[in-house]
Amino acid sequence: MSFPQCCSLQSSIISPNNDDWTWVNKINPERLFIVICRKGRDWLTTSFLFTIDGLKSYHLQQHGPATTREGMGMQCEQVNAVYCFASPADCLVLLQRPRPGHWPKKETLTKAKQFGVFLMNPGTLAHSFDFDSSNYTGKFVVRHPYDYASVQCRMSTNLTERLLMFDLNLIQMKTYTVTKMIKKEILYPLVGDGLSSFHMKMALLFTVEQFPEMIWTDDNIVQCVLYSLNTLRRFVKRRHCPHYTIAKVDVFSGKLQKHNFQSLNDKLKALTDSKLSCIFSLQMDQIGERISGNPTAQNANIHNNVGKPIQINKNAFCD
């Protein structure tokens, strides 16, 4: 009954002898975050993540799963979460699904087995808000009942994702950085915040998994960016972006609207067909000038399709 990438927590207390768990069968009036009772069971609402003791003296504002804390002359943003030492079955997909084998490395996967997951507030759960500036009217669409949505805890494998990112080499990190710049300067005007850096990260991780290590070199970075954008385009064409570490999750869900996919696909096709000539026009950190170095030679490389084409199994991206 849970949403994708979500689970529910049943409230419980420790028995007096501390060796057993006793299920709570009634609402605890002192704990207002235990409010959902279904068939004799009480569920924790995710609001308890915003009522942690010690933060009562601060003014809290929720922004998705995060809270902005203000008080005592300071302001900071944080995400409160509960750590689960055992990973649910859906979070073991990285260890179980087939892959070419060169990446992630065996030692990396061994470390990943030791990590659990964080459970956090899922944010708006696909609720949406539209504002018509001409009529000064707003519309808030609630897609799920509050008593159902409020007990959904989102699973986060950020420790595993952090491990994978640290396992990338310098060229792969540069590729990720350039794709984020393209997202910010070229794709943002089309889809706004619907396409995030997380989508670019998923595209990169699947690309690194599929392509051999020998292509990730300094003189082939433009082609590496093209490979990553081609991976993203395959996801856009299928209107499904898989999560790298969690099964049965579409990362596009609740982010991109139906009308965004065609325009995004057309733009990505134009970028790849031009062999990424737009890369020299990027303004952020003067990356265009830094990559070009010798503009004449670099443009010649681009039009010669930097690097040799590598055959890969495109069906692997459906996993």
NORKACOR-V438678 format. One record per pair of residues at least 4 apart in sequence whose ideal C-beta (glycine too) atoms are under 7 Angstrom apart, sorted by the first residue. I is the first residue (numbers start at 1). GAP is how many residues later the second one is. Records with the same first field share a line. If there is no record, write none. Layout:
I->GAP, GAP
This chain:
2->4, 5, 6, 150
3->122, 149
4->244, 245
5->149, 150, 241, 244
6->116, 146, 147, 148, 149
7->81, 146, 148
8->35, 143, 144, 145
9->34, 35, 110, 144
10->13, 31, 32, 33
11->13, 23, 31, 32, 33
12->9, 10, 11, 12
13->9, 11
14->4, 7
15->5, 7
24->4, 10, 18
25->15
27->7, 8, 10, 15
28->6
33->11, 12, 14, 15, 18
34->8, 10
35->10
36->6, 7, 9, 111, 115
37->4, 5
43->108
44->4, 107
45->105, 106
46->75, 76, 104, 107
47->4, 103
49->31, 71, 72
50->10, 12, 17, 30
52->28
55->5, 14
57->14
58->11, 12, 13
59->11, 12
60->7, 9
61->6, 7
62->5
63->5
64->59, 60
65->14, 55, 56, 57, 58, 89
66->11, 12, 13
67->11
68->7, 9
69->6, 7, 9
70->5
79->41
80->40
81->37, 38, 39, 75
82->36, 37
83->33, 35
84->32, 33, 35
85->31
86->30
87->4, 5, 29, 30
88->29, 67
90->156, 157, 158
91->26, 64, 66, 154, 155
92->4
93->4, 152, 153, 154
94->18, 66, 150, 151
95->14, 17, 18
97->222
99->110
100->109, 110
102->110, 111
103->105, 106
104->4, 5, 60, 63
105->62
106->4
107->4
108->4, 55, 56, 59
109->4
111->52
112->48, 51
115->44, 45
117->38, 39, 40
118->38, 40
119->34, 36
120->33, 34, 36
121->33
122->30, 32
125->18, 19, 24, 27
126->17, 128
127->13, 14, 15, 16
128->13
129->9, 11
130->8, 9
131->7
132->5
144->4, 5
145->4
146->4
155->91
157->4, 88, 89
158->4
159->4
160->4, 85
161->4, 84
162->4
163->4
164->41
168->4, 5, 40
169->47
170->4
171->4, 45, 46, 47, 50, 53
172->4, 36, 44
173->4
174->4, 47
175->4, 29, 46, 49, 50, 53
176->4, 24, 25, 28
177->4
178->4, 47, 101, 109
179->4, 21, 25, 46, 49, 50
180->4, 17, 20
181->4, 101, 103, 106
182->4, 5
183->4, 5, 12, 14, 17
184->4, 100
185->97, 98, 99
186->92
187->4, 8, 77, 80
188->4
190->73, 74, 77
191->4, 65, 69, 73
194->61, 62, 63, 66
195->4, 61, 69
196->59
197->4
198->4, 53
199->4, 33, 42, 52
200->4
201->4
202->4, 39, 41, 42, 49
203->4, 25, 28, 29, 32
204->4, 24
205->4, 39
206->4, 25, 38, 111
207->4, 20, 21, 24
210->102, 106
211->4, 16, 99, 101
215->5, 9, 92, 95
216->8
220->4, 86, 87
221->4
222->4, 54, 57, 80, 84
223->4, 83, 84
224->4
225->4, 51
226->4, 46, 50
227->4
228->4
229->4, 39, 42, 43
230->4, 42
231->4, 86
232->4, 36
233->4, 32, 35, 36, 39
234->4, 80, 83
235->5, 6
236->25, 28, 29, 32
237->28
239->13, 22
240->10, 12
241->9, 10, 11
242->7, 77
243->6, 8
252->4
256->4, 5
260->4
261->4
262->4
263->4
264->4
265->4
266->4
267->4
268->4
269->4
270->4
271->5, 7
274->4
275->27, 28, 30
276->26
277->25
279->9, 12
280->8, 11, 12
281->7
282->5, 6
286->4
287->4
288->4
292->6
293->5
294->4
295->4
296->4
297->4
298->4
299->4
300->4
301->5
302->4
